[in-house]
Amino acid sequence: MKHIFKIVAVLVAISAVWIALLETSTVPRSYTWLVSVADFSLLPIYLIVALGCYGLFMVGFGLMFFPTCPQEAILLQKDIAEAKEFLAKNGVDLGSE
């Protein structure tokens, strides 16, 4: 969740700088590539596309380097066996053995 707050903070900072540049007329409106709704300038569309590309890259990177955890698999199997034993002791019919 901390990562999402970092992304939102960066987007807010970029938006504030962009709007400040527009309001001070440092950047001419003809170069802004903005979507205009009721004369209120939003962020350029390419920033939204860049955020989407970043998200797709992070998902792809995470899938390429997905860690395998053999020790965690062993612990999970032990937990499953313990749960089955507990349920069988308390009279629950598992029926999948």
RAPE-V7611 format. One record per residue. N is the residue number from 1. SS is DSSP state (~ for helix, > for strand, _ for the rest). PSI is psi in degrees with one decimal (* if undefined). D_CENTER is the distance of its C-alpha to the mean C-alpha in Angstrom with 2 decimals. Layout:
BEGIN
<<N | SS | PSI | D_CENTER> <N | SS | PSI | D_CENTER>>
END
This chain:
BEGIN
<<1 | _ | -27.5 | 8.48> <2 | ~ | -33.5 | 10.28> <3 | ~ | -40.0 | 7.65> <4 | ~ | -36.7 | 6.35> <5 | ~ | -37.0 | 10.14> <6 | ~ | -43.0 | 10.87> <7 | ~ | -43.9 | 9.04> <8 | ~ | -40.3 | 10.81> <9 | ~ | -41.6 | 13.92> <10 | ~ | -42.7 | 14.12> <11 | ~ | -39.8 | 13.85> <12 | ~ | -41.9 | 16.50> <13 | ~ | -44.3 | 18.62> <14 | ~ | -42.2 | 18.62> <15 | ~ | -43.4 | 19.50> <16 | ~ | -43.7 | 22.23> <17 | ~ | -43.6 | 23.71> <18 | ~ | -45.9 | 23.68> <19 | ~ | -37.9 | 25.38> <20 | ~ | -41.3 | 27.79> <21 | ~ | -36.7 | 28.78> <22 | ~ | -41.2 | 29.41> <23 | ~ | -31.5 | 31.44> <24 | _ | 2.0 | 33.57> <25 | _ | 29.1 | 34.20> <26 | _ | -38.5 | 33.24> <27 | _ | 120.2 | 31.35> <28 | _ | 142.9 | 33.50> <29 | ~ | -22.0 | 32.00> <30 | ~ | -17.6 | 33.02> <31 | ~ | 6.0 | 30.55> <32 | _ | -23.6 | 27.48> <33 | _ | 49.2 | 26.33> <34 | _ | 153.9 | 25.29> <35 | _ | 127.4 | 25.03> <36 | > | 125.4 | 27.64> <37 | > | 113.3 | 27.77> <38 | _ | 42.9 | 30.93> <39 | _ | 23.4 | 31.29> <40 | > | 120.4 | 28.01> <41 | > | 128.0 | 26.02> <42 | _ | 175.7 | 22.29> <43 | _ | 153.3 | 20.04> <44 | _ | 147.8 | 20.87> <45 | ~ | -32.0 | 19.29> <46 | ~ | -24.6 | 18.62> <47 | ~ | -38.3 | 16.05> <48 | ~ | -41.8 | 14.03> <49 | ~ | -40.2 | 14.69> <50 | ~ | -39.5 | 13.77> <51 | ~ | -40.2 | 10.26> <52 | ~ | -41.6 | 10.05> <53 | ~ | -39.7 | 11.77> <54 | ~ | -43.4 | 9.59> <55 | ~ | -44.8 | 6.54> <56 | ~ | -38.8 | 9.41> <57 | ~ | -44.2 | 10.84> <58 | ~ | -39.0 | 8.26> <59 | ~ | -45.9 | 8.38> <60 | ~ | -42.6 | 12.09> <61 | ~ | -42.2 | 12.65> <62 | ~ | -35.9 | 11.35> <63 | ~ | -34.3 | 13.66> <64 | ~ | -36.0 | 16.45> <65 | _ | 39.5 | 16.67> <66 | _ | 122.6 | 16.01> <67 | _ | 141.5 | 18.34> <68 | _ | 140.8 | 21.30> <69 | _ | 83.4 | 22.72> <70 | ~ | -34.0 | 26.33> <71 | ~ | -35.0 | 27.31> <72 | ~ | -33.8 | 24.64> <73 | ~ | -38.4 | 25.97> <74 | ~ | -44.3 | 29.44> <75 | ~ | -37.5 | 28.50> <76 | ~ | -41.2 | 26.87> <77 | ~ | -38.5 | 30.11> <78 | ~ | -42.1 | 32.15> <79 | ~ | -38.2 | 30.27> <80 | ~ | -44.6 | 30.83> <81 | ~ | -40.6 | 34.50> <82 | ~ | -41.1 | 34.89> <83 | ~ | -40.6 | 33.43> <84 | ~ | -42.0 | 35.76> <85 | ~ | -43.9 | 38.66> <86 | ~ | -45.7 | 37.98> <87 | ~ | -39.2 | 37.73> <88 | ~ | -38.5 | 40.85> <89 | ~ | -31.4 | 42.71> <90 | _ | 11.3 | 41.94> <91 | _ | 18.1 | 43.25> <92 | _ | 125.3 | 40.14> <93 | _ | 114.4 | 40.84> <94 | _ | -39.2 | 37.92> <95 | _ | 1.6 | 39.74> <96 | _ | 10.4 | 37.31> <97 | _ | * | 39.30>>
END
